[in-house]
């Protein structure tokens, strides 16, 4: 009976709820199985999902960090074990190295400079007189052109000189006339001198009056003056003849030096004069090069003895030998260099004026010098060391170096010929460490 009353009560309650207006019902009064979900319900569900996702991500990140930390600790432990194992086996396992025996070489101290080849002498042939160029040829008739070799004293050009020859002949005739006049004057003075002496004798004996004697003296003085005038005329004629001969000689032009024609400016038949250059000749049997050398090296330069090796772009595989000829007397205060003249023999005339020259001046040379390769050197705080392979151990030794040539240094102190220096593995060696030479390089 009690259960029936409870069921009847629940039915009445539900019926009353359904029949009540909606505005009088509260959500809390509606049974959960009869209520519809709202936006707030969806929001609460979404919030719960996001929180769960964040929790899962946090757990994953923590797990990854733990794994990475474990791996790092493990790798460090493996590395420490390897280092410990290497240190324990270091004395037992020799370090493998390469070594090279110490030998000797011939070395030289050099400096490099540059310059331009110049002709030893360069002359422009310019006539001293005006006239038509009659001839521009060698004595054998060869036309003078660029590249023609001429010898000092050879006739290379002739200017028309027929008028000059006539002038010479005229001057010669004038000289002959003057010389004849001088002979006449000598005869006259001799005659006047005899007459004067005769009158002196007659005047002493009273045979002639004094007036006649005075006339004889006057005639003598006149003849003497005539002789002086004749002598002056001869000298004047001689000077005139010499002058026209010099002018005639200027019409014939000779080469002042032994050289080669580098330029020709005129042709035969052109009118030429003191303002026109006929040809240019240059002496290139020996060339010179001027270059600047630093003041610190000047005391080591000896004119005529210091050797110079020269290279050019025209002959890249060739080396030409020269020597220092002259050292400048002043140093440029800006560049701190002095001009040095270098002479280069050029008998085959392969080198040309104007070519660029790269010169290596040999300041000093030494033979059979102990040398050590740069690959064997260790530098620490200004000192230089090497490791010597002595049997099965390596020993560190300090050395003093001198000149550098290519990849080798001159050894002033610290090494002897035949000793083995470590060239590979030297940075891993400690003094006294056990080593094994796996390859002995050649000297």
C-alpha positions in Angstrom: 0.0 0.0 0.0 2.9 2.3 0.8 4.5 1.7 -2.6 1.3 2.5 -4.4 0.9 5.8 -2.5 4.5 6.8 -3.5 3.9 6.0 -7.2 0.6 7.9 -7.1 2.4 10.9 -5.6 5.1 11.0 -8.2 2.5 10.9 -11.0 0.7 13.8 -9.5 3.9 15.8 -9.1 4.9 15.3 -12.8 1.4 16.2 -13.9 1.4 19.4 -11.9 4.8 20.4 -13.3 3.7 19.9 -16.9 0.5 21.9 -16.4 2.3 24.8 -14.7 3.1 27.8 -16.9 6.7 27.9 -18.2 7.4 31.3 -16.6 6.6 29.9 -13.2 9.1 27.0 -13.5 12.7 27.2 -12.4 15.4 25.1 -14.0 16.2 23.5 -10.7 12.5 22.4 -10.4 12.7 20.6 -13.9 13.9 17.0 -13.7 17.3 16.5 -15.2 16.1 13.9 -17.7 13.5 16.5 -19.0 15.8 19.6 -19.2 17.4 20.7 -22.5 21.2 21.6 -22.6 22.2 25.3 -22.8 25.3 27.3 -24.1 26.6 27.5 -20.6 26.6 23.7 -20.5 28.6 23.5 -23.7 31.1 26.1 -22.3 31.6 24.1 -19.2 32.3 21.0 -21.2 34.7 22.8 -23.5 36.7 24.2 -20.6 37.0 20.8 -19.0 38.4 19.5 -22.4 41.0 22.3 -22.7 42.2 21.7 -19.2 42.6 18.0 -19.9 44.6 18.8 -23.1 47.0 21.1 -21.2 47.6 18.5 -18.6 48.5 15.9 -21.3 50.9 18.3 -23.0 52.6 19.2 -19.8 53.1 15.6 -19.0 54.6 15.0 -22.5 57.1 17.9 -22.2 58.2 16.8 -18.8 58.8 13.3 -20.1 60.9 14.6 -23.1 63.0 16.8 -20.8 63.6 13.8 -18.5 64.7 11.7 -21.5 67.1 14.4 -22.8 68.6 15.0 -19.4 69.2 11.3 -19.1 70.8 11.1 -22.5 73.1 14.1 -21.7 74.2 12.6 -18.5 74.9 9.3 -20.2 76.9 10.8 -23.1 79.0 12.8 -20.6 79.7 9.7 -18.7 80.8 7.9 -21.9 83.1 10.8 -22.8 84.7 10.9 -19.4 85.2 7.2 -19.6 86.9 7.6 -23.0 89.2 10.3 -21.7 90.0 8.3 -18.7 90.8 5.3 -20.8 93.0 7.4 -23.2 94.9 8.8 -20.2 95.4 5.4 -18.8 96.7 4.0 -22.1 98.7 7.0 -23.0 102.0 5.7 -21.8 101.4 2.3 -23.2 100.2 3.4 -26.7 102.9 5.6 -28.5 101.7 8.6 -30.5 102.2 8.1 -34.2 104.1 11.1 -35.9 106.0 12.0 -39.0 109.5 13.3 -38.8 112.1 14.9 -41.2 115.9 14.9 -40.9 117.7 18.2 -40.6 119.7 19.1 -43.7 121.6 22.0 -45.3 120.7 24.4 -48.1 122.2 27.4 -49.9 120.1 30.5 -49.0 120.1 34.2 -49.9 118.6 37.4 -48.4 116.8 39.3 -51.1 114.5 42.3 -51.7 112.1 42.8 -54.5 111.6 46.0 -56.5 110.0 47.0 -59.8 111.0 49.4 -62.6 111.0 50.0 -66.3 113.8 49.2 -68.8 115.4 52.3 -70.3 118.0 52.7 -73.0 121.5 53.3 -71.8 121.7 56.3 -74.2 119.2 58.0 -76.4 120.1 60.6 -79.0 117.9 62.7 -81.4 119.8 63.4 -84.6 119.1 67.1 -85.5 121.0 69.0 -88.3 122.7 72.2 -87.5 122.2 73.8 -90.9 119.2 74.3 -93.1 118.8 72.6 -96.5 117.4 69.8 -98.5 118.0 66.3 -97.1 120.1 64.8 -99.9 120.9 61.4 -98.3 119.7 59.3 -95.4 121.7 56.2 -95.9 124.5 54.1 -94.6 127.9 54.3 -96.3 127.1 51.1 -98.2 123.9 52.7 -99.6 121.4 51.0 -97.2 118.4 53.2 -96.5 118.3 54.0 -92.8 115.0 52.9 -91.1 113.8 51.7 -87.7 115.9 48.9 -86.5 119.0 49.8 -88.5 122.2 49.5 -86.5 124.8 52.3 -86.8 128.3 52.6 -85.6 129.8 55.7 -84.0 131.5 57.9 -86.6 129.6 56.5 -89.6 128.0 59.0 -92.1 124.2 58.6 -91.8 122.8 61.7 -93.5 123.9 64.4 -96.0 122.3 67.8 -96.5 122.7 69.4 -100.0 126.0 71.3 -99.9 127.0 72.3 -103.4 126.8 76.0 -102.4 129.0 75.2 -99.4 131.6 73.6 -101.6 131.7 76.7 -103.8 132.1 78.8 -100.6 135.0 76.7 -99.5 136.7 77.1 -102.9 136.1 80.9 -102.7 137.6 81.0 -99.3 140.6 79.0 -100.4 141.2 81.5 -103.3 140.9 84.4 -100.9 143.5 82.7 -98.7 145.9 82.3 -101.6 145.5 86.0 -102.5 146.2 87.1 -99.0 149.3 84.9 -98.8 150.5 86.5 -102.1 149.9 89.9 -100.7 151.9 89.0 -97.7 154.8 87.9 -99.9 154.7 91.2 -101.7 154.7 93.0 -98.4 157.8 91.1 -97.4 159.6 92.0 -100.6 158.7 95.7 -100.1 159.9 95.8 -96.6 163.2 94.1 -97.5 163.7 96.7 -100.3 162.8 99.6 -97.9 165.2 98.2 -95.3 168.1 98.2 -97.8 167.4 101.7 -99.0 167.3 102.9 -95.4 170.7 101.4 -94.6 172.2 102.9 -97.7 170.9 106.3 -96.9 172.3 106.0 -93.4 175.8 105.5 -95.0 175.5 108.3 -97.4 174.1 110.7 -94.7 177.2 109.9 -92.6 179.6 110.9 -95.4 177.5 114.0 -96.2 176.7 112.8 -99.7 172.9 113.1 -99.3 170.8 115.6 -97.5 169.0 114.6 -94.3 165.6 115.1 -96.1 166.4 112.2 -98.4 167.3 110.0 -95.5 164.0 110.8 -93.8 162.1 109.8 -96.9 163.9 106.4 -96.9 162.9 105.8 -93.2 159.3 106.7 -94.0 159.3 104.2 -96.9 160.6 101.5 -94.6 157.9 102.1 -92.0 155.3 102.0 -94.7 156.5 98.7 -96.0 156.6 97.3 -92.4 152.9 98.3 -91.9 152.1 96.7 -95.2 153.6 93.5 -94.1 151.5 93.5 -90.9 148.4 94.2 -92.9 149.2 91.3 -95.3 149.7 88.9 -92.3 146.3 90.0 -90.9 144.7 89.4 -94.3 146.1 85.9 -94.4 144.8 85.1 -90.9 141.4 86.4 -91.9 141.3 84.3 -95.0 142.3 81.2 -93.0 139.5 81.9 -90.5 137.0 82.3 -93.3 138.1 79.1 -95.0 137.9 77.2 -91.6 134.4 78.6 -91.1 133.0 77.4 -94.4 134.7 74.1 -94.0 133.0 73.6 -90.6 129.7 74.5 -92.3 130.4 72.0 -95.0 131.2 69.4 -92.4 127.8 70.0 -90.7 126.1 69.1 -94.0 127.5 65.6 -93.4 126.0 64.0 -90.3 127.7 61.2 -88.4 126.4 58.9 -85.7 127.6 60.0 -82.3 127.3 56.6 -80.7 126.9 53.0 -81.6 123.2 52.4 -81.5 120.0 51.3 -83.2 117.5 53.5 -85.0 114.3 53.6 -82.9 112.4 56.3 -84.9 112.7 58.0 -88.3 110.9 61.3 -88.8 111.9 62.5 -92.3 112.5 61.2 -95.8 115.1 62.0 -98.4 114.3 65.2 -100.2 112.6 66.9 -97.2 113.7 70.4 -96.2 115.3 70.1 -92.8 116.9 72.4 -90.3 117.9 72.9 -86.6 114.2 72.5 -85.6 113.7 69.2 -87.3 114.8 65.8 -85.9 115.9 63.3 -88.6 116.0 60.1 -86.6 116.3 58.8 -83.0 119.0 56.3 -82.1 119.2 54.3 -78.8 121.9 52.2 -77.2 120.2 49.0 -76.0 123.2 46.7 -75.9 123.0 47.4 -72.2 119.8 48.6 -70.5 119.3 50.3 -67.2 116.5 50.1 -64.7 115.8 52.6 -61.9 114.1 51.5 -58.7 113.6 52.6 -55.2 115.3 50.7 -52.4 114.5 51.2 -48.7 117.1 53.0 -46.7 117.8 50.1 -44.3 119.1 48.0 -47.2 121.4 50.7 -48.8 124.5 49.7 -46.8 124.3 46.2 -48.3 124.4 47.4 -51.9 127.8 47.3 -53.6 128.0 48.9 -57.1 129.3 46.4 -59.6 129.0 43.4 -57.2 125.4 43.1 -55.9 123.6 40.7 -58.2 120.1 41.3 -59.5 117.7 38.7 -61.0 115.2 40.2 -63.4 111.9 38.9 -64.8 109.6 40.4 -67.4 106.1 39.7 -68.6 107.4 39.3 -72.2 109.5 36.3 -71.1 107.8 34.9 -68.1 110.0 31.7 -68.0 113.3 33.6 -68.4 115.5 35.2 -65.8 117.9 38.0 -66.8 121.0 38.8 -64.8 122.1 42.3 -63.9 124.0 44.2 -61.3 123.7 47.3 -59.2 125.6 50.1 -61.0 124.9 53.2 -59.0 123.2 54.0 -55.6 121.5 57.3 -55.1 123.1 59.9 -52.9 119.9 61.1 -51.3 116.9 59.4 -49.6 113.3 60.5 -50.4 112.0 61.8 -47.0 108.4 60.7 -47.9 109.0 57.1 -49.2 112.3 56.6 -47.3 113.8 55.1 -50.4 116.8 55.9 -52.6 117.1 55.6 -56.4 119.2 52.6 -57.5 120.4 52.2 -61.1 120.7 48.6 -62.3 122.5 47.7 -65.5 121.4 44.7 -67.6 123.5 43.2 -70.5 121.3 42.9 -73.6 123.6 41.7 -76.4 120.8 39.8 -78.2 118.5 42.8 -77.8 115.5 40.7 -76.6 114.7 43.3 -73.9 113.2 46.5 -75.1 113.1 50.0 -73.5 109.8 50.5 -71.8 109.3 46.9 -70.7 108.2 46.3 -67.1 110.8 44.7 -64.9 110.4 42.7 -61.7 113.8 42.7 -59.9 115.2 40.6 -57.0 118.2 42.1 -55.5 120.5 39.6 -53.7 121.8 41.2 -50.5 123.7 38.3 -49.2 124.2 34.6 -49.9 125.3 31.7 -47.6 126.1 28.1 -48.5 125.5 24.9 -46.5 123.2 26.5 -44.0 121.3 24.3 -41.5 117.6 24.7 -42.3 114.4 23.6 -40.6 110.9 23.4 -42.2 108.2 25.8 -41.0 106.0 22.7 -40.4 108.2 21.7 -37.5 108.1 24.9 -35.6 106.1 25.7 -32.4 105.9 29.4 -31.3 105.1 30.3 -27.7 105.4 33.7 -26.1 108.1 34.9 -28.6 110.2 31.7 -28.4 110.4 29.0 -31.1 110.6 25.3 -30.3 110.8 22.0 -32.1 110.3 18.4 -31.0 113.2 16.0 -31.7 112.5 12.4 -32.3 115.1 10.7 -30.2 114.6 6.9 -30.4 111.1 6.2 -29.1 110.6 9.5 -27.3 110.1 13.1 -28.3 112.0 15.9 -26.6 111.2 19.6 -26.9 114.1 22.0 -27.8 114.3 25.7 -28.3 115.9 27.0 -31.5 117.0 30.4 -32.8 116.1 31.2 -36.4 117.7 33.4 -39.1 116.7 34.0 -42.7 113.6 32.7 -44.3 113.7 31.1 -47.7 110.5 29.6 -49.1 109.2 27.3 -46.4 112.5 26.9 -44.6 114.2 28.9 -41.8 117.9 29.2 -41.2 118.9 27.6 -37.8 121.3 29.7 -35.9 121.3 27.6 -32.7 119.6 24.5 -31.4 119.8 21.8 -34.2 122.4 19.7 -35.9 122.5 18.1 -39.3 120.8 14.6 -39.3 118.5 15.1 -36.3 114.9 14.2 -36.8 112.3 16.9 -36.2 108.6 16.2 -35.9 106.6 17.7 -38.7 103.2 16.0 -38.2 101.6 15.6 -34.8 103.9 18.1 -33.0 100.9 19.9 -31.4 99.8 16.7 -29.6 103.2 15.8 -28.2 104.4 16.5 -24.7 108.1 16.6 -23.7 109.3 13.0 -23.1 106.3 11.4 -24.6 106.6 8.0 -26.2 106.2 8.2 -30.0 106.3 6.1 -33.1 107.7 7.5 -36.4 105.4 6.1 -39.0 107.0 8.0 -41.9 110.4 9.6 -42.2 110.2 12.4 -44.8 113.1 13.1 -47.1 115.5 16.1 -46.5 
